[in-house]
Amino acid sequence: MNFIETRGNDGVKPKEVTFSQAIENPSASFGGLYIPKFLPQIDKKFIDECMDLSYKELTLKIIKLFDIDIDDDILKNAVDLYDNFDNKQDPVPLKKINNILFINELYHGPTRAFKDMALQPFGDILSTLAKKENNNYLILAATSGDTGPATLNSFANKDNIKVVCIYPEGGTSDVQKLQMVTQKGKNLKVVGIRGNFDDAQTALKALLNSNKFKNKLNNLHIKLSAANSVNFGRIIFQIVYHINAYIKLLKQNEINYADEIYIAVPSGNFGDALGAYYAKKMGIKIRKILIVSNSNNILNDFINTGIYDIRERKLIKTISPAMDILISSNVERLIYDKFGAKRCKELMSNLKEKGYYKLDSNELEILQKDFRGYYCDDAQTKHYISEYSFMNNYLLDPHTATCIKAYDDIKCAKRKTVICSTAQWTKFAPAVLDAISCGNKTKINDIDALENVAKIMNIEIPKSISNLFIKPILHKTVIDNDQSQLENEIFKFLEE
Ligand SMILES: *Cc1c(COP(=O)(O)O)cnc(C)c1O
């Protein structure tokens, strides 16, 4: 299958590209994104055939439906990376909380966030392609915490790829920072910036738009690619775990074929949610996808009013930082899917030029057939973490916990509900401790918080987390928020 563009074609780029072209060079005409020409369909026969498959086999079977230009052995090697998750037999456990509530634990990979689900196999595929084609790529990532560790871990020591990861010094949790600065790999460079996440992101964007920078890369025969979820190479792996949850519910006799479920997603860039939407469109019986925001509730507003408006908004720092976002990139793929390329281009240029766009009432109705929006502020999030730790003996991370707001709203419908759990509590231990100790532990570092929570809940800190605190620090570069300093650091690294 080939891939087409969300904002139509500009007459310069090819009208259609292959999967490998779409992942190597993810920016499409007019600043748009690549999407598959159509979504393959899953029927009862297909589901029946999946009932006894492992997660890896299911992934391969679903990807096969997309008929992409990647050899079977490359795909197989990529999904073998799920063997490094906590439980090889069951890399993505579905935990039953009560008769209707289930938690799809997507965080059992090496960096304890759901980013591993897609970045592990994606990194492997991109590097294999680059090597085969004798191309060299630079991946630049600005991170507020979870994308950085997952990207570095995925590409560590991979051929033909170099990664530079920029994080705000002091703007991530201790665990997230340690995951980055202790990550081994000759092809990796981690740079702290004295500033916040916006500063890191702005510095990066300026570089990506600089012709001087691109020319210098050209001279070194290095191409740029991207590893965030604008890359379809990540989205394809994010469809699978939603389908897997549905099949598990069938296997465990929780539902019958054709029963509809709810899926709730703590949303940031809308990649996880888009995966659920695609699963629904492919034929999985999902009544509605419940999109949950934190106090940066732009997605909730959009789904409830049809208005996407960033004009009066300032980014609010919350205890669920991976959802602190105003421009949610993958909404564009949804808009394209619902309303076509012409309308998508129009709305996206409105957002860029005027800071907002508005769906008409007809379009809003169409959107609301598939989605419901919610938002959950920090106080309520802490309340849910505390409630579930004491009532259900289950520790929610602050991102996952926001979804309880959606569950509370729809639980009287008695429909099975799957919440996507996007991180392990260990990545956000100070906020979790604060929640379960009734809010009297505000300023505490990660290691003390980890130990306190483990003691209160009578659980162990996973080795992959406690080891971080004794590993040597390998990346010590911290610079001012200054584009030319950043550029210097990047070329010093590339020319080594
Ligand atoms: C990235 C992330 C999210 C947001 O996921 P999107 O696909 O960008 O919507 C939510 N929670 C955690 C812990 C994350 O790391």
The ligand as an SDF file (V2000), in Angstrom:
LIG
                    3D

 15 15  0  0  0  0  0  0  0  0999 V2000
    3.4600   10.6250   25.2460 C   0  0  0  0  0  0  0  0  0  0  0  0
    2.6220   10.3490   26.4250 C   0  0  0  0  0  0  0  0  0  0  0  0
    1.2340   10.6090   26.4310 C   0  0  0  0  0  0  0  0  0  0  0  0
    0.5200   11.2400   25.2570 C   0  0  0  0  0  0  0  0  0  0  0  0
    0.4280   10.3580   24.1730 O   0  0  0  0  0  0  0  0  0  0  0  0
    0.0330   10.9030   22.7300 P   0  0  0  0  0  0  0  0  0  0  0  0
    0.0750    9.7340   21.8340 O   0  0  0  0  0  0  0  0  0  0  0  0
    1.0550   11.9400   22.3760 O   0  0  0  0  0  0  0  0  0  0  0  0
   -1.3430   11.4890   22.8540 O   0  0  0  0  0  0  0  0  0  0  0  0
    0.5090   10.2910   27.5590 C   0  0  0  0  0  0  0  0  0  0  0  0
    1.1110    9.7790   28.6490 N   0  0  0  0  0  0  0  0  0  0  0  0
    2.4310    9.5220   28.6930 C   0  0  0  0  0  0  0  0  0  0  0  0
    3.0310    8.9770   29.9400 C   0  0  0  0  0  0  0  0  0  0  0  0
    3.2480    9.7800   27.5880 C   0  0  0  0  0  0  0  0  0  0  0  0
    4.5600    9.5400   27.6430 O   0  0  0  0  0  0  0  0  0  0  0  0
  1  2  1  0
  2  3  1  0
  2 14  2  0
  3  4  1  0
  3 10  2  0
  4  5  1  0
  5  6  1  0
  6  7  2  0
  6  8  1  0
  6  9  1  0
 10 11  1  0
 11 12  2  0
 12 13  1  0
 12 14  1  0
 14 15  1  0
M  END
$$$$
